[in-house]
Amino acid sequence: MTIPEILREKVLSALEALEVALPDPDRIQVTKAADLRFGDFQSNVAMMMAKPLGKNPREFATELSEKISDEDLCEVSIAGPGFLNFTLTPAAWANLARAQWESADLAVTQVDAAQTIVVDFSAPNVAKPMHIGHIRSTIIGECLSRVATKVGHKVIKDNHIGDWGTQFGMVTWAWKKGVDEARLETEPLQELLRLYRLASDASKEDEAIKEECRAELVKLQQGDAENKAIWERCLALSRKGLDKIYDRLDVSFDHWMGESAYNDALAPLVEKLLENGQARESDGAVCIFSSESGKPKADPFKINRDGEWQDFPMMIRKSDGAFNYATTDIATVEHRVNDWQADHIWYVVDFRQGGHFSQLFEASKRLGFDQVNLVHVAFGTILGKDGKPLKTREGDLPQLEDVLNDAVKAARMIVDEKSRLDTVEEKAELAELIGVNSVKFTELSHHRMSDYVFDLDKMVALEGDTAPYLLYSYVRSRSIFRKLDEKVTLNGGNLQLTGKAEIHLVRMLSRYSDQVHQVLDDYRPNLLATYLLELARAFHSFFEACPVLKSEGQTRESRLILCDLTSRVLKDGLNLLAIPVPERM
Ligand code: ARG
């Protein structure tokens, strides 16, 4: 049981002892104190219940507090109109810290009912290199997957890459005009990008070329051997390039079920929907229309044009017979539910695809997939310093690899200036770790829906709410153990807390489990990122206020345990953010 749960039980028994009729027990809550000056936890139960009982709230609170006070656990005081404030005793805090320190899981609780969760993230359109826009989905998706796994869910990470779209018509067209085989060996993604740009620029200028590109795509889709071979090579090359970036980011997948994996399922799917009346023909295309059952405002198949509600169907087969993104996504839901027994599917995708997902979710429900919980985990845009979406000087989206390299360069300057590492190799390795992970931490420390300004110098700085600050905190919490001249065996039973800074550090440590769980309430890694920063600050205050190596006996042992516990929580929490820690900096 957590401390608020234990306190809540005590409130309930006090109410029973006072023989008052209990309200709905769910309404009796003990929460974290809003203001730590008055206590660690609080409850408004006295204020809530006094009136119906015809009592004065402060007097009722006093009656309750007399029944609750427990010299081993907490002191109870009354504040304001009748708040109950609980201040845990140092011994109670020490017990908590001991339990957490002795727990291999750092006292992170497991969910009661484990669910199967498919996380659909990253999913770039291949044959093009990943650009800055892909960082958000990739990083948020990896973090949510790790957190869900940590609390006991079964997680399936699926990279639903766009490996079957119009871009292949273009790449194939340009490939046939002349591919640079040598460069394909050395810089595959850059060569594919060159081909793509060549075709895309040419077809913008010339309608005939656009047609030729489209014809190449149709040939591919009809199984033409030459085009298929080119496509397969593009995929293999892209896969190589992507793997390199994922390695660098510490991101991995259980499956790469891209769009093309569903090709054979699309025609029968559309036939089935036509047969059972879920879809119908419209101007030669096949579409899913509104069920006309709800309010148009909440209906993803309606759109308001000039003050009038009109049909806004989801097209699943174009008039030329081709299938599209929506068709594939329906087939994907079918597969994930039927073959993977998904209870939840989380789509970590740009907010601009919100309309598509509302239609997909509604359509899936109507097709009978109403047990699965489908969630669009949306995110906003990364901005440049001018407040507009981040672009290169040429006006393109910056490539992810370039962004990471720039971050490593910026980190290298800081490392050269401040690091105590000896060799050039160690420094280069540290700069890579700091650079890449600063980009990741910046992403995770912002609310996913907010647009944020991409500022490399700020991200890699040692001061501020940054990755380097956290990594440094971890290193500091470990370095003390290297300075010990003797090998110590620590015993949790000897934990004893004296100072305020120690207690505050333990208070922060004890919140870890809750913070991890809260990430999943609204898919918000930034809650965990912010928590780790707060924990690091509590650790530095403790470290400044409480000498460790210079203290003696039980005090020294207790403080060493707090350093050890802090380092473990920091490392574990950072690992949930997919950020590895260095041992030295
Ligand atoms: N490939 C898509 C894009 O780059 C993202 C795919 C997201 N996942 C999905 N099941 N639709 O926009």
Boltz pocket constraint, residues with backbone or C-beta under 6 A from the ligand:
constraints:
  - pocket:
      binder: B
      contacts: [[A, 120], [A, 122], [A, 123], [A, 124], [A, 125], [A, 160], [A, 161], [A, 162], [A, 329], [A, 332], [A, 347], [A, 348], [A, 349]]
      max_distance: 6.0
